[in-house]
Amino acid sequence: MTLAALPFCGLPASIPVIAVMGFVLGLGQPLTLSWVAGRARPGERGTALALRLTGNRLGQVVLPAAAGVTSVLGVFALSAVILAATGTLAVRAPMDEPR
Protein backbone atom coordinates (compact mmCIF):
# COMPACT_ATOMS: atom_id res chain seq x y z
CA MET A 1 0.00 0.00 0.00
CA THR A 2 2.87 2.37 0.73
CA LEU A 3 4.35 1.70 -2.70
CA ALA A 4 1.07 2.69 -4.33
CA ALA A 5 0.84 5.83 -2.15
CA LEU A 6 4.39 7.01 -2.82
CA PRO A 7 3.73 8.77 -6.15
CA PHE A 8 0.98 10.84 -4.54
CA CYS A 9 2.97 11.99 -1.49
CA GLY A 10 4.78 15.26 -1.25
CA LEU A 11 8.41 15.44 -0.19
CA PRO A 12 7.78 15.74 3.60
CA ALA A 13 5.26 12.88 3.60
CA SER A 14 7.45 10.65 1.45
CA ILE A 15 10.10 10.20 4.17
CA PRO A 16 7.90 8.21 6.62
CA VAL A 17 6.24 6.40 3.70
CA ILE A 18 9.65 5.25 2.43
CA ALA A 19 10.68 4.23 5.96
CA VAL A 20 7.59 2.04 6.35
CA MET A 21 7.99 0.70 2.82
CA GLY A 22 11.63 -0.23 3.43
CA PHE A 23 10.79 -2.01 6.68
CA VAL A 24 7.88 -3.98 5.22
CA LEU A 25 9.70 -4.88 1.99
CA GLY A 26 12.73 -5.87 4.05
CA LEU A 27 10.63 -8.41 5.96
CA GLY A 28 9.70 -10.22 2.77
CA GLN A 29 13.21 -11.32 1.81
CA PRO A 30 14.02 -13.52 4.84
CA LEU A 31 10.43 -14.76 5.06
CA THR A 32 10.35 -15.90 1.44
CA LEU A 33 13.77 -17.51 1.75
CA SER A 34 12.62 -19.58 4.73
CA TRP A 35 9.31 -20.35 3.02
CA VAL A 36 11.01 -21.57 -0.17
CA ALA A 37 13.56 -23.61 1.80
CA GLY A 38 10.78 -25.17 3.88
CA ARG A 39 8.61 -26.03 0.87
CA ALA A 40 11.38 -27.50 -1.31
CA ARG A 41 12.47 -31.10 -1.12
CA PRO A 42 15.73 -31.54 0.82
CA GLY A 43 17.77 -32.34 -2.29
CA GLU A 44 16.29 -29.45 -4.28
CA ARG A 45 16.61 -26.58 -1.82
CA GLY A 46 19.59 -25.01 -3.56
CA THR A 47 17.83 -25.08 -6.92
CA ALA A 48 14.64 -23.61 -5.46
CA LEU A 49 16.54 -20.81 -3.72
CA ALA A 50 18.53 -20.08 -6.89
CA LEU A 51 15.31 -19.90 -8.91
CA ARG A 52 13.81 -17.51 -6.38
CA LEU A 53 16.92 -15.33 -6.49
CA THR A 54 16.94 -15.35 -10.30
CA GLY A 55 13.31 -14.23 -10.41
CA ASN A 56 14.10 -11.49 -7.91
CA ARG A 57 17.05 -10.19 -9.94
CA LEU A 58 15.08 -10.30 -13.18
CA GLY A 59 12.33 -8.30 -11.52
CA GLN A 60 14.83 -5.73 -10.30
CA VAL A 61 16.20 -5.22 -13.82
CA VAL A 62 13.29 -5.84 -16.19
CA LEU A 63 10.45 -4.25 -14.19
CA PRO A 64 11.93 -0.74 -13.88
CA ALA A 65 13.18 -0.83 -17.47
CA ALA A 66 9.75 -1.82 -18.79
CA ALA A 67 7.81 0.59 -16.60
CA GLY A 68 10.33 3.39 -17.03
CA VAL A 69 9.43 3.66 -20.68
CA THR A 70 6.14 5.26 -19.67
CA SER A 71 7.13 7.43 -16.70
CA VAL A 72 8.72 7.35 -13.27
CA LEU A 73 5.27 6.84 -11.74
CA GLY A 74 4.89 3.75 -13.92
CA VAL A 75 7.69 2.01 -12.02
CA PHE A 76 5.90 2.44 -8.70
CA ALA A 77 2.46 1.64 -10.10
CA LEU A 78 3.66 -1.52 -11.85
CA SER A 79 5.60 -2.61 -8.75
CA ALA A 80 2.47 -2.14 -6.61
CA VAL A 81 0.39 -4.21 -9.03
CA ILE A 82 2.95 -7.02 -9.14
CA LEU A 83 3.32 -7.06 -5.33
CA ALA A 84 -0.47 -7.25 -4.94
CA ALA A 85 -0.69 -10.09 -7.47
CA THR A 86 2.14 -11.97 -5.79
CA GLY A 87 0.53 -11.51 -2.38
CA THR A 88 -2.76 -12.85 -3.72
CA LEU A 89 -1.05 -15.90 -5.20
CA ALA A 90 0.89 -16.51 -1.97
CA VAL A 91 -2.29 -16.43 0.11
CA ARG A 92 -3.94 -18.97 -2.20
CA ALA A 93 -0.92 -21.32 -2.25
CA PRO A 94 -1.49 -24.60 -0.41
CA MET A 95 0.49 -24.58 2.82
CA ASP A 96 -0.74 -27.82 4.39
CA GLU A 97 2.62 -29.43 5.13
CA PRO A 98 6.22 -29.12 3.98
CA ARG A 99 7.67 -31.74 1.66
C-alpha distances in whole Angstrom, upper triangle without the diagonal:
4,5,5,6,9,11,12,12,16,18,18,14,13,15,13,10,11,13,10,8,12,13,10,11,15,15,14,17,20,19,19,22,24,23,24,27,28,27,30,34,35,37,34,31,32,32,28,27,28,27,23,24,25,22,20,22,23,19,19,22,22,18,18,22,21,18,20,23,21,20,17,15,15,14,11,11,12,11,7,10,12,9,9,13,13,12,14,17,17,17,19,21,25,25,28,30,30,33
4,5,5,6,9,10,10,13,14,15,11,9,11,10,6,8,10,7,6,10,11,9,10,13,14,14,17,20,19,20,23,24,24,25,28,29,29,31,35,36,38,35,32,32,32,29,27,28,27,24,24,25,23,20,22,22,19,18,21,21,18,17,21,21,18,19,22,21,19,16,13,15,14,10,11,13,11,9,12,14,11,12,15,16,14,17,20,19,20,23,24,27,27,31,32,32,34
4,5,5,8,10,10,14,15,16,13,10,12,12,8,8,11,10,7,10,12,10,10,13,15,14,16,20,19,19,22,24,23,24,27,28,28,30,34,35,37,33,31,31,30,27,26,26,25,22,22,23,20,17,19,19,16,15,18,18,14,14,17,17,14,16,19,17,15,13,10,11,10,6,8,10,8,6,10,11,9,10,14,14,14,16,19,19,20,22,24,27,27,31,32,32,34
4,6,7,8,10,13,15,17,14,12,14,14,10,11,14,13,10,13,15,13,13,17,18,17,20,23,22,22,25,27,26,27,30,31,30,32,36,38,39,36,33,33,33,30,28,29,27,24,24,25,22,20,21,21,17,17,20,19,15,15,18,17,14,16,18,16,15,13,9,10,10,7,6,9,8,6,8,11,10,10,13,15,14,16,19,19,20,22,24,28,28,32,34,33,36
4,6,6,7,10,12,13,10,9,12,12,8,10,13,11,10,14,15,14,15,18,19,19,22,24,24,24,27,29,28,29,32,33,33,35,39,40,42,39,36,36,36,33,31,32,30,27,27,28,25,23,24,24,20,20,22,22,18,17,21,20,17,18,21,18,16,14,11,13,13,9,9,12,12,9,12,15,14,13,17,18,17,19,22,22,23,25,27,31,31,34,36,36,38
4,5,5,8,10,11,9,6,10,10,7,8,11,11,9,12,15,14,14,17,19,19,21,24,24,24,27,29,28,29,32,33,34,35,39,40,42,38,36,35,35,32,30,31,30,27,26,27,24,22,23,23,19,18,20,21,17,15,19,19,16,16,19,17,14,11,9,12,11,8,9,12,11,10,13,15,14,15,18,19,19,21,24,24,25,27,29,32,32,36,37,37,39
4,6,8,10,13,11,9,12,13,10,11,15,15,13,15,18,18,17,20,22,22,24,27,27,27,29,32,31,32,35,36,36,37,41,43,44,40,38,37,37,34,32,32,31,28,27,28,25,23,23,23,20,19,20,20,17,15,18,18,14,14,16,14,11,9,6,9,10,7,8,12,12,11,14,16,16,17,19,21,21,23,25,26,27,29,31,34,35,38,40,39,41
4,7,10,12,9,9,13,13,11,12,16,15,14,17,20,19,19,22,24,24,26,29,29,29,32,34,33,34,37,38,38,40,44,45,46,43,41,40,40,37,35,36,34,31,31,31,29,26,27,27,23,22,24,24,20,18,21,21,17,17,20,17,14,12,9,12,13,11,11,15,15,13,16,19,18,18,21,23,22,24,27,27,28,30,32,36,36,40,41,41,44
4,7,8,6,6,9,10,8,10,13,13,13,16,18,18,18,21,23,24,26,29,29,29,32,34,33,35,37,38,39,40,44,45,47,44,41,41,40,38,36,36,35,32,31,32,30,27,28,28,24,23,25,25,22,20,23,23,20,19,22,20,16,14,12,15,15,12,13,17,17,15,18,20,19,20,23,24,24,26,28,29,29,32,34,37,37,40,42,42,44
4,6,5,6,9,11,10,12,14,15,15,18,20,21,21,23,25,26,28,31,31,32,34,36,36,37,40,41,42,43,47,48,49,46,43,43,43,40,38,38,37,34,33,34,32,29,30,30,27,25,27,27,24,22,24,25,21,21,23,21,17,15,13,17,17,15,16,20,19,18,21,24,23,23,27,28,27,29,32,32,32,35,37,40,40,44,45,45,47
4,6,5,7,10,10,11,13,15,15,16,19,20,20,22,25,26,27,30,31,31,33,36,36,37,39,41,41,43,47,48,49,46,43,42,42,40,37,38,37,34,33,34,32,29,29,30,27,24,26,27,24,21,24,25,22,21,24,22,18,15,15,18,18,16,18,21,20,20,23,25,24,25,28,29,28,31,33,33,34,37,38,41,41,44,46,45,47
4,6,6,8,9,11,12,14,15,16,18,20,21,22,24,26,28,30,31,32,34,36,36,38,40,41,42,44,47,48,49,47,44,43,43,41,38,39,39,35,34,35,34,30,31,32,29,27,29,30,27,24,27,29,25,24,27,26,22,19,18,21,21,18,20,24,22,21,25,27,25,26,29,30,29,31,34,33,34,37,39,42,41,44,45,45,48
4,6,6,7,9,10,11,13,15,16,17,18,20,22,24,26,28,28,29,32,33,33,35,37,38,39,41,45,46,47,44,41,41,41,39,36,37,37,33,32,34,32,28,29,30,27,25,27,28,25,23,26,27,24,23,26,24,21,18,16,20,19,16,18,21,20,18,22,24,22,23,26,27,26,28,31,30,30,34,35,38,38,41,42,42,45
4,6,5,6,8,10,10,12,14,15,16,18,20,21,23,25,26,27,29,31,31,32,35,36,37,38,42,43,44,41,38,38,38,36,33,34,33,30,29,30,28,25,26,27,23,21,24,25,22,20,23,24,21,20,23,22,18,15,14,17,16,13,15,18,17,16,20,21,19,21,24,24,24,26,29,28,29,32,33,36,36,39,41,40,42
4,5,5,6,9,10,11,12,14,15,16,19,20,22,24,25,26,28,30,31,32,34,35,36,38,42,42,44,41,38,37,38,35,33,33,33,30,28,30,29,25,26,27,24,22,24,26,23,21,24,26,23,22,26,25,21,18,17,20,18,16,18,21,19,18,22,23,21,22,26,26,25,28,30,29,30,33,34,37,36,40,40,40,42
4,5,5,6,8,10,11,12,14,15,17,19,21,23,23,25,27,28,29,31,33,34,35,37,40,41,43,40,37,37,37,35,32,33,33,29,28,30,29,25,26,28,25,23,26,27,24,23,26,27,24,24,28,27,23,20,19,21,20,16,19,21,19,18,21,22,20,21,25,24,23,26,28,27,27,31,32,35,34,37,38,37,40
4,5,5,6,9,10,11,12,14,16,17,19,21,22,23,25,27,27,29,31,32,33,35,38,39,41,38,35,35,35,32,30,31,31,27,26,28,26,23,24,25,22,20,23,24,21,20,23,24,21,21,25,23,20,17,15,18,16,13,15,18,15,14,18,19,16,17,21,21,20,23,25,24,25,28,29,32,32,35,36,36,38
4,5,5,6,8,10,10,12,14,15,17,19,20,21,23,25,26,27,29,30,31,33,37,37,39,36,33,32,33,30,28,28,28,25,24,25,24,20,21,23,20,18,20,22,19,18,21,22,20,20,23,22,19,16,15,17,15,12,15,17,14,14,18,18,16,18,21,21,20,23,25,24,25,28,29,32,31,35,35,35,37
4,5,5,6,9,10,10,13,15,16,18,19,21,22,24,25,27,28,29,31,33,36,36,38,36,32,32,33,30,27,29,29,25,24,26,25,21,22,24,22,20,23,24,22,20,24,25,23,23,27,26,23,20,19,21,18,16,18,20,17,16,20,20,18,19,23,22,20,24,26,24,25,29,29,32,31,34,35,34,36
4,5,5,6,8,10,11,13,15,17,17,19,21,22,23,25,27,28,29,31,34,35,37,34,31,31,32,29,27,28,28,24,24,26,24,21,22,24,21,20,23,25,22,21,25,26,23,24,27,26,24,20,19,21,18,15,17,19,16,15,18,19,15,17,20,19,18,21,23,21,22,25,26,29,28,31,32,31,34
4,5,5,6,8,10,11,13,16,16,17,19,21,21,23,25,26,27,29,32,33,35,32,29,29,29,27,24,25,25,21,21,23,21,17,19,21,17,16,19,21,18,17,21,22,19,20,24,23,21,17,16,17,15,12,14,15,12,11,15,15,12,14,17,16,15,18,21,19,20,24,24,27,26,30,31,30,32
4,6,5,6,9,10,11,14,15,16,17,19,20,22,24,25,26,28,31,32,33,31,27,27,28,25,22,23,24,20,19,21,20,16,18,20,17,15,19,20,18,17,21,22,20,21,25,24,22,19,18,19,16,14,16,17,14,14,17,17,14,16,19,18,17,20,22,20,22,25,25,28,27,30,31,29,32
4,6,5,6,9,11,12,13,15,17,18,19,21,22,23,25,27,30,31,32,30,27,27,28,25,22,24,24,20,20,22,21,18,20,22,19,18,21,23,21,21,24,25,24,24,28,28,25,22,21,22,19,17,19,20,16,16,19,18,15,17,20,18,17,20,22,20,21,24,24,27,25,28,29,28,30
4,5,5,7,10,11,11,13,15,16,17,19,21,21,22,25,28,29,31,28,25,26,26,23,21,23,23,19,19,21,19,16,19,21,18,17,21,22,20,20,24,24,22,24,27,27,25,22,20,21,18,15,17,18,14,13,16,15,12,14,16,15,13,16,18,16,17,20,21,23,22,25,26,25,28
4,5,5,7,10,10,11,13,15,16,17,19,20,21,23,27,27,29,26,23,23,24,21,18,20,19,16,15,18,16,13,15,17,14,13,17,19,16,17,20,21,19,21,24,24,23,20,19,19,16,14,16,15,12,12,14,13,10,13,15,13,12,16,17,15,17,20,20,23,22,25,26,25,27
4,5,6,8,9,11,12,14,15,16,18,19,21,22,26,26,28,25,22,22,23,20,17,19,19,16,15,18,17,13,15,18,16,15,18,20,18,19,22,23,22,23,27,27,25,22,22,22,19,17,19,19,15,15,18,16,13,16,18,16,15,19,19,17,19,22,22,24,22,26,26,24,26
4,6,6,6,9,11,11,12,15,16,17,18,20,24,24,26,24,21,21,22,19,17,19,19,16,16,19,18,15,17,20,18,17,21,22,21,21,25,26,24,26,29,29,28,25,24,24,21,19,21,20,17,16,19,17,14,16,18,15,13,17,18,15,16,20,19,21,19,23,23,21,24
4,6,5,6,8,10,10,12,14,15,16,18,21,22,24,22,18,19,20,16,14,16,16,12,13,16,14,12,15,17,15,15,19,20,18,19,23,23,22,24,27,27,26,24,23,22,19,18,19,18,14,14,16,14,11,13,15,12,11,14,15,12,14,17,16,18,17,21,21,19,22
4,5,5,6,9,10,11,12,14,15,17,20,20,22,19,16,16,17,14,11,13,14,10,10,13,13,10,12,15,14,13,17,19,18,19,22,23,23,24,27,28,27,24,24,23,20,19,21,19,16,16,18,16,13,16,17,13,13,17,17,14,16,19,18,20,18,22,21,19,21
4,6,5,6,8,10,11,12,14,16,19,19,20,19,15,15,17,14,12,14,15,12,12,16,15,13,15,18,17,17,21,22,21,23,26,27,26,28,31,32,31,28,28,27,24,22,24,23,19,20,22,19,16,19,19,16,15,19,18,15,17,20,18,20,18,21,20,17,20
4,5,5,6,9,10,10,12,14,18,18,20,18,15,16,17,14,12,15,16,12,13,17,16,14,17,19,18,18,22,23,22,24,27,27,27,29,32,32,31,29,28,27,24,22,24,23,19,19,20,18,15,17,17,14,13,16,15,12,14,17,15,16,14,17,17,15,18
4,5,5,6,8,10,10,12,16,17,18,16,13,14,15,11,9,12,12,9,10,13,12,11,14,16,15,16,20,21,19,22,24,25,25,27,30,30,30,28,27,26,23,21,22,21,17,18,19,16,13,15,15,12,11,14,13,10,13,15,13,15,13,17,16,14,16
4,5,5,6,8,10,11,14,14,16,14,10,11,12,9,7,10,11,8,9,13,13,11,14,17,16,17,20,21,21,23,25,26,26,28,31,32,32,29,29,28,25,24,25,23,20,21,22,19,16,19,19,15,15,18,16,13,16,18,16,17,15,18,17,14,15
4,6,5,6,9,10,13,13,15,14,10,12,14,11,9,13,14,11,13,16,16,15,18,20,20,21,24,25,24,26,29,30,30,32,35,35,35,33,32,31,28,27,28,26,23,23,24,21,19,20,20,17,16,19,17,14,16,18,15,16,13,16,14,12,13
4,5,5,6,9,12,13,16,14,11,13,14,11,10,14,13,11,13,16,15,15,18,20,19,21,24,24,24,26,29,29,29,31,34,34,34,32,31,30,27,26,27,25,22,22,22,19,17,18,18,14,14,16,14,11,13,14,12,12,10,13,11,9,12
4,5,5,6,10,11,13,10,8,10,10,7,7,10,10,8,11,13,13,13,16,18,17,19,22,23,22,25,27,27,28,30,33,34,34,32,31,29,27,26,27,24,21,22,22,19,17,19,18,14,15,17,14,11,14,15,12,13,11,14,13,10,11
4,6,5,8,8,11,9,6,8,10,7,7,11,11,10,12,15,15,16,18,20,20,22,24,25,25,28,30,30,31,33,36,37,37,35,34,33,30,29,30,28,25,26,26,23,21,23,22,18,18,20,18,15,17,19,15,15,13,15,13,9,10
4,6,8,9,12,11,8,12,13,10,10,14,15,13,16,18,18,18,21,23,23,24,27,28,28,30,32,33,33,35,38,39,39,37,36,34,32,31,31,29,26,27,27,24,22,23,22,19,18,20,18,14,16,17,14,13,10,12,9,6,8
4,7,9,12,10,8,12,12,9,11,14,13,12,15,18,17,18,21,22,22,24,27,27,27,29,31,31,32,34,37,38,38,36,35,33,31,30,30,28,26,26,25,22,21,22,20,17,17,18,15,13,15,15,11,10,8,10,8,5,6
4,6,8,6,5,9,9,7,9,12,11,11,14,16,16,18,20,21,22,24,26,26,27,30,31,31,32,35,37,38,38,37,36,34,32,31,32,29,27,27,27,23,22,24,22,19,19,21,17,15,18,18,14,13,12,13,11,8,6
4,6,5,6,10,10,9,11,14,14,15,17,19,19,21,23,24,25,27,29,29,30,33,34,34,36,38,40,41,42,40,40,38,35,35,35,33,30,31,31,27,26,27,26,22,23,24,21,19,21,20,17,15,14,15,12,8,6
4,6,6,9,10,10,12,14,15,16,18,20,21,22,24,25,27,28,30,31,32,34,36,36,37,40,42,43,44,42,42,40,37,37,37,35,32,33,33,29,28,30,28,25,25,27,24,21,24,24,20,19,17,17,14,10,8
4,6,8,9,10,12,13,14,16,18,19,20,22,23,25,26,28,30,30,31,34,35,36,37,39,41,43,44,42,42,40,37,37,38,35,33,34,34,30,29,31,29,26,27,28,25,23,26,25,22,21,20,20,17,14,11
4,6,5,6,9,10,11,12,14,15,17,18,20,21,23,25,26,27,28,31,32,32,34,36,38,39,40,39,39,36,34,34,35,32,29,31,30,27,26,28,26,23,24,25,22,20,23,23,19,19,18,19,17,13,11
4,5,5,6,8,10,11,12,14,15,16,18,20,21,23,24,25,26,29,30,31,32,34,36,38,38,37,37,35,32,32,33,30,27,29,29,25,24,26,25,21,22,24,21,19,22,22,18,18,17,18,16,12,11
4,5,5,6,9,10,10,12,14,15,16,18,20,21,23,24,25,27,29,29,31,33,35,37,37,35,36,34,31,31,32,30,27,29,29,25,24,27,25,22,23,25,23,21,24,24,21,21,20,22,20,16,15
4,5,5,6,9,10,10,12,14,15,16,18,20,21,22,23,26,27,27,29,31,33,35,36,34,35,32,29,30,31,28,26,28,27,24,23,26,24,20,22,24,21,20,23,23,20,20,20,22,20,16,15
4,5,5,6,9,10,11,12,14,15,17,19,20,21,22,25,26,26,28,30,32,33,34,32,32,30,27,28,28,25,23,25,24,21,20,22,21,17,19,21,17,16,19,19,16,17,16,19,17,14,13
4,5,5,6,9,10,11,12,14,15,17,19,20,21,23,24,25,26,28,31,32,32,31,31,29,26,26,27,25,22,24,24,20,19,22,21,17,19,21,18,16,20,21,18,19,18,20,19,15,15
4,5,5,6,9,10,10,12,14,15,17,18,19,22,23,23,25,27,29,31,31,30,30,28,25,26,27,24,22,24,24,20,20,23,22,18,20,23,20,19,22,23,20,22,21,24,22,19,18
4,5,5,6,9,10,11,12,14,16,16,17,20,21,21,23,25,27,29,30,28,29,26,23,24,25,22,20,22,22,18,18,21,19,16,18,20,17,16,20,20,18,19,19,22,21,18,18
4,5,5,6,9,10,11,12,15,15,16,18,20,20,22,24,26,27,28,26,26,24,21,22,23,20,17,19,19,15,15,18,16,13,15,17,15,14,17,18,16,18,18,21,20,17,17
4,5,5,6,9,10,11,13,14,15,17,19,20,21,22,25,27,27,25,26,24,20,21,23,20,17,20,20,16,16,19,18,15,17,20,18,17,20,22,19,21,21,24,23,20,21
4,5,5,6,9,10,11,12,13,16,17,18,19,21,23,25,26,24,25,23,20,21,22,19,17,20,20,16,17,20,19,16,19,21,19,18,22,23,20,23,23,26,25,23,22
4,6,5,6,9,10,10,11,14,15,15,17,19,21,23,23,22,23,20,17,18,19,16,14,17,16,13,13,16,15,12,15,17,15,15,19,20,18,21,21,25,24,22,22
4,5,5,6,9,10,10,12,14,15,16,18,20,22,22,20,21,19,16,16,18,15,12,15,16,12,12,15,15,12,15,17,16,15,19,20,19,22,22,25,25,23,23
4,5,5,6,8,10,11,13,14,16,17,19,21,21,20,21,19,16,17,19,16,14,17,18,14,15,18,18,16,18,21,20,19,23,24,22,25,25,29,28,26,26
4,5,5,6,8,10,11,11,14,15,17,19,20,19,20,17,14,16,18,14,13,16,16,13,14,18,17,15,18,20,19,19,23,24,22,25,26,29,29,27,27
4,5,5,5,8,10,10,11,13,15,17,17,16,17,14,11,13,14,11,9,13,13,10,11,14,14,12,15,18,17,17,20,22,21,24,25,28,29,27,27
4,6,6,7,9,11,11,12,15,17,17,15,16,14,11,12,14,12,10,13,15,12,13,16,16,15,17,20,20,19,23,24,24,27,27,31,31,29,30
4,6,6,6,9,11,11,13,16,16,15,16,14,11,14,16,13,12,16,17,14,16,19,19,18,20,23,22,22,26,27,26,29,30,34,34,31,32
4,6,5,6,8,10,11,14,15,14,16,13,11,13,14,11,11,15,15,13,15,18,17,16,20,21,21,22,25,26,25,29,30,33,34,32,32
4,5,5,6,8,10,12,12,12,12,10,7,10,11,8,7,11,11,9,12,15,14,14,17,19,19,20,23,24,24,27,28,32,33,31,32
4,5,5,5,8,10,10,9,10,8,5,9,10,9,8,12,13,12,14,17,17,17,19,22,22,23,25,27,27,31,31,35,36,34,35
4,6,5,7,10,10,10,12,10,8,12,13,11,12,15,16,15,17,20,19,20,22,24,24,25,28,29,29,33,34,37,38,36,37
4,6,6,8,10,11,12,9,8,12,12,9,11,14,14,13,16,18,17,18,21,22,22,24,27,28,28,31,33,36,37,36,36
4,5,6,7,8,8,5,5,8,8,7,9,12,12,12,14,16,16,18,20,21,22,24,26,27,28,31,33,36,37,36,37
4,5,5,6,8,6,6,9,11,10,11,14,15,15,17,19,20,21,23,25,25,27,29,30,31,35,36,39,40,39,40
4,6,8,10,8,9,13,13,12,14,17,17,17,20,22,22,23,25,27,27,29,31,32,33,36,38,42,43,41,42
4,7,8,6,8,11,11,11,13,15,15,16,19,20,21,22,25,26,27,29,31,32,33,36,38,41,43,42,43
4,5,5,7,10,10,11,13,15,15,17,19,20,21,23,25,26,27,29,31,32,33,37,38,42,43,42,43
4,5,6,7,9,10,11,13,15,16,17,19,21,22,23,25,26,28,29,31,32,36,37,40,42,40,42
4,5,5,6,9,10,11,12,14,15,17,18,20,21,23,24,26,27,29,30,34,35,39,40,39,41
4,5,5,6,8,10,10,12,14,15,16,18,20,21,22,24,26,27,28,32,33,37,38,37,39
4,6,5,6,9,10,11,12,14,15,16,18,20,21,22,24,26,27,30,31,35,36,35,36
4,6,5,6,9,10,10,12,14,15,16,18,20,21,22,24,26,29,30,34,35,34,36
4,5,5,6,9,10,11,12,14,15,17,19,20,21,23,24,28,29,33,35,34,36
4,5,5,6,9,10,11,12,14,15,17,18,20,21,22,26,28,31,33,32,33
4,5,5,6,9,10,10,12,14,15,16,18,20,21,25,25,29,30,29,31
4,6,5,6,9,10,10,12,14,15,16,19,20,24,24,28,30,29,31
4,6,5,6,9,10,11,12,14,15,17,18,22,24,27,29,29,30
4,5,5,6,8,10,11,12,14,15,16,20,21,25,27,26,27
4,5,5,6,9,10,10,12,14,15,19,20,23,25,24,26
4,5,5,6,9,10,11,13,14,18,19,23,25,25,27
4,5,5,6,9,10,11,12,16,18,21,23,23,25
4,5,5,6,9,10,10,14,15,19,21,20,22
4,5,5,6,9,10,13,14,18,20,20,22
4,5,5,6,9,12,14,17,20,20,22
4,5,5,6,10,12,15,17,18,19
4,5,5,9,9,13,15,15,17
4,6,8,9,12,15,16,18
4,6,9,11,14,16,18
4,6,9,12,12,14
4,6,8,10,12
4,6,7,10
4,7,10
4,7
4
